[in-house]
Amino acid sequence: MERDEERGQSSLLLLVVLALVVALSAVLGRLASRAVRVAAAEGAADAVALAAAGSGGPTARTVAEANGAVIERLDLGPGWARVTVRRGDAVATSAAVLTEDDEERG
């Protein structure tokens, strides 16, 4: 009879461990998904800032659309830009400044 009790306890422990692994996997999956969305928003913000610094607002809006983002704020100056974009539920801010080398190439 003792062996049956031990076997039952092992099964219960295995179920608890399995439930914890499933719960942890779900949490990690959500965190990874969020990280991917934030990285995509940051990439879009970088691209939009570079486009805005080099070519101005209209080009920046085109680049934002191409990256699935919406410009929430755009500050422009001669050879620089700072933008905040929203892509889905993620928001990112980026800035770009053109150097003399950039201006010579463009």
JOWO-V944399 format. One record per pair of residues at least 12 apart in sequence whose ideal C-beta (glycine too) atoms are under 7 Angstrom apart, sorted by the first residue. I is the first residue (numbers start at 1). J is the second residue. Records with the same first field share a line. If there is no record, write none. Layout:
# JOWO-V944399
I=J, J
This chain:
# JOWO-V944399
37=88, 89, 90
38=90, 92
40=87, 90
41=69, 85, 87, 90, 91, 92
42=92
44=64, 67, 68, 69, 85, 87, 92
45=83, 85, 92, 93, 94
46=94
47=63, 67
48=60, 63, 64, 69, 71, 83, 85
49=81, 82, 83, 94, 95, 96
50=96
51=63
52=74, 76, 81, 83
53=79, 80, 81, 96, 97, 98
54=98, 106
56=76
57=74, 76
60=74, 83
64=85
68=87
69=85, 86, 87
70=85, 86
71=83, 85
72=84, 85, 86, 91
79=97, 98, 103
80=96, 97, 98
81=95, 96
82=95
